[in-house]
């Protein structure tokens, strides 16, 4: 019997604790879920008490169902409270509805079909219940998941809250964690193992839960008891007034107006009086609410709302004077101060802003105060406390500057500034006023530091802008000179290229004639030397052509002159011109000429350069004794040329930059240091100007494929119905 009484007391204490949170619903989002928790814990304790005291199977089943439903409600409430504390805002109703679905499913199942979870009970001696193992495991998973996640979110919310609110959340976390561990052990795990002898211990864990939460209420203001007292007095006054009016009115009417009337008339009069009192209830209650608010909340404000206003003011602007003025106005309005001024050091000067009708504190006085603050290491200077401590010097300082509170704005390397608050408008500053000032100090320091940094950046930007303007002017002059030099360079390259190309072409022609035997027999040694001379002159011609095209690109004179061209024939001619170079390197071209290919509108000279560039690169980078495969064919709607070699390839990480101007792959620079890096760039430009695209693939160490793809229908000669009838020719 003693255990049942203890359970009833624990449940009653929990319910009373939850009642304290009712007035806080509009201010603290967690309050309604805390009340839900206390309702669940109370029902849990009452259900366990009824389970232990039951003398019939019906009562036993109802009690067991009740406390299992209550436990499910506790898990849901813990999750919603933890989620709300972590998000620092009330959850959406749709979210609450979705996460509540499992609880309602368990509640309906346990109340309407208790035999599903409780297939059997035993009354007498020690009351026990038989559980459905499979369903009970799901119940444990539900409870553990919701409760553990809720407590975890509650723990994680501690780090996201302010100093004092962090202490509240810390107490709540330990209250939920300790009661949860006790409850899960004795009311989930042990009953699941068939042990109902100790189920009374779980609800008695509320005797741990209740004191911890009570300490959070009294010490850290978790819930405002004054509001409960004020509302209780308001309702008491309202009901007492209504009762007094009723008694006086009924007595007066019965004694003086209707002394001899029949009972039915007195009954009707009684009804009329009651109706009048019903209509009078709300006005009377509003009157008592106003009276109690004047008594208990004369200078009250909501901390969380104030913190939100502070955060909004600090993020509204980065201009220092506006920031300080906004904060001084907010402090003066909320804390009912007669005047507020915020002083901030900026180098060797001081910035002051606020709501005060007198001059700010001199700089030398602030330096003196710096030393006193560093010695005292105090968070807030209160004139009342200084007076009680007998510090006459500091008290005179505060009185001379009409300061009741001084909040030092501390940073890591010293004092950033101060907030001076004059006397309170109607009394004195409360403890909660001092606490909110200490709480927002760090946030204010960070905002001021940011504003000072932004101010420095603005000043630096102005200086830099002036320098940039001067440098820009100089650069414009330099650029104009460079453009003139660049134009002279392009003109020189163009002229030199034209002058060099004619004699080089002659040299190449005469060397070729000697190699062909037109000047008589030559020795193998002579052939070797002449071959090298031929290859070098040929390369010089190509290089000059490349430079000419680069010059045309720079000067804007690069143009494509399209004429009907037999592309298959052009490819064969270019490969024939490289026979001597190929044989000198022990290489050979294998080219299968297409049987029929229509003439295309192309710039023959530039296309020859592209083909020569791809073929010449294949010669230089292929291994001796191998073949270079050249193919020209129609693929779908395109004419495709591909030159495949078995050379050094291109590293994968460098392939994306290969067709940019003056770029060469690292392994190509090692094997052929004298390259220019303009050949592939020009090839891509030529093919792009023809409406085509470059073909490229490569594997480092195995070889590369270079070529192009030209649109057949776009470049086909429309009035040329003839197809090339040349037979395949392997070269």
C-alpha positions, 0 to 999 in steps of 0.5 A: 500500500505504501508503494501505491501511495508513493506512486500517487504522490509522484504523479501528483507532483509531476502534474503540479509541475506541469501546471506551472508551464501552462501560462508560458505557452505563448512565450516558451515553445517547449512549455506545451511539450513539457506539460505533455510530458508531465501528463504522461508521467502522471498517467504512467505513475497512476497506471502503475499504482492501479496495476499493483492494486488491481484485484480483477483481470479487467482492472489489471488489463485497463491499468496496463494499457493505460501506463503503456499508452502513457509511456508512449506519450512520454516518448512523443513529448520528449522528442517534440520537446528536444526538437523544439529546443534544438530548433529554438522555435515551435514546430509546424502543426503538420510535423507534429501531426506526422510524428504523432501518428505512431503514438495514436496507433499504439494508443488505439491498439492498446485501448481497443485491442489490449489483448494484442500486446497483452494476451494474458494477465495474472491477478493475485499475489504479484500482478503480472502481464503476459506480453506479445514478444514480437509486438513488444519489441516494436513498442520498445523500438518506438519508445527508445527511438523517440525518447533517445532522439529527443534527449539527444536533441535536448543535449545538442541544444545546450551548445546553441543557447545563451549562458543562462538558458544553457543552464536551464537546458542542462537541467532539463537534459539531466532530468529527462536523461536520469528519469528515462534511464530508470524508466526504460530499465524497470518498465521496459526491459524488465517487464519484457523479461517477465519481471513485474516485481520492480515496475514501481521503481520506474515512476518513482524516478519522478522523485528525481525528475521533479526536484531537478526541474524545480531547481531549474525553475527557481534558480534559472527561471525555467518557468515564470512562477509569478505568472502562475501566481498572478493568474491564480490571484486574477481568477480568485478575485474574479470568482470572489467578486462574482460570488459576492455580487450574486449573494448581495443581489439575491439577498437584496431582491429576495428581502426588499423587492420580492419578499412574498413572491412564490418560489417560481418567481424567485427561481426566475430571478435567480436565473437572470442574476446568473446570466448577468454574472456570466456576461460580467465574467470577462470584464471583471477578469480583465480588470483583475488581470490588469491589476495583477499585471501592474503588481507583478509585471510593472517593468517586465519584458520577455528575455527571448524577445529581447534577445531576438531584438538584439540579434536583429539590431546587431545584424541590421547595419555594419555602420558603427554609429548606427549600430551603437545608436540602435543598441543604445535605443534598444537598451533604454527602451527595454530596460527603462533607463533614463539614458544609455550611451555606448563608448567604443575605442577606435585607435587613439580616439573614442566613438560615442553614441546613445540616448543621453543629454550630456557630454560623453565620458572623457577619454582619460577617465575611460583609461582610468576605468580600464585599469580598475576593470582589469583589476576587478575582473568584473562582468558588470559594474553596479553603483549599488554594489560599489557603494556597499563595498565602500569603493569611494573612488569608483563610486564618485566616478559613477556618480559624476557621470550619472551612471547606475550600471556600466557594462565593460565590452571586453575582448581578448586583448583588452577593453573595446568600450563600455555601455553606460546606463543611467538610473532606472526610470521608476526604481532600480534595475532588477537582477534579470536586467543585469543578467541580460546585459551580461548575456548580450555583451559578447554578441555586442563586442563581436558586432562592434569588432565587425563594424570597426573592421568594415570601417577600416576596409571602407577607408582602405578601399577609398585609399586603394580606389584613389591609387587604382585610378592613378595606376589605371591612368598609367596603365592606359598610357602603357597599354597604348604604347604596348599596342603600338609595339604589338602592331609593329611586331605583327607588321614585322612578323608578316613582312619577314615571313613573306620575305623568308618564304620565297627563298626557302621554297626555292631551297626546298625545291632544289634539295628535292631535285638533288634527292630525286637524282636530277643532278646525278648520283649522290652517295648515301652520306650525301643523301643523309645530309640532304634529307636533313636539309630538306626536312629542316627547310620543310619545317621552316616553311610550315613554321613561317606559314603558322606565324603568318596565320597567327599574325593574321589572327592578331590583326583580324585579317585571318579569313577562309577562302572556300573553293571546290577541293578534292580532299582525298587528293590533297591528303595524298599529296601532303603525305607524298611530300613527307615520304622523304622525312618518313623514310629518314625516320624508318616510318611509313604512312598507310593511307587508304584513299576513299573510292568516292568522295564529293568535292568540298568547299574548303580553303585548300591552303589552310586545310593543307596546313592542318593535314601537314601539322597532324602528319608532321607531329605523327612523324616526330613523336612515333617510334621508328619501325612503325606505321602511321595510319591515315584514314579519310571516310564518310561517317554519317553526315560528316567527312572524317580524317584521322591520323593515328600514331604509336608515339609518346601520347599526351598525359591525361591531365594536360589534354584539356589545354593541348589546343590552346595557343603556345601550349605544348605537353610536357613530354613533347617539350622533352622530345622536341624542344624546338616546337612553337605550340601554335600548330594545333591552335591554328588547326583548331581555328581553321577547322572551326571556321569551316564549321567542323570540329577537331578529333583527338584521343590519346593514351600516354605511352601508346599513341595519339589520334589527331584529325577533324570532322567536317559537315558533308552537306554544308560543305558539299559542292552543289553543282558537282554531281561527279564522284571520285572514281579513283581506285583505292591506293594504299600508301 
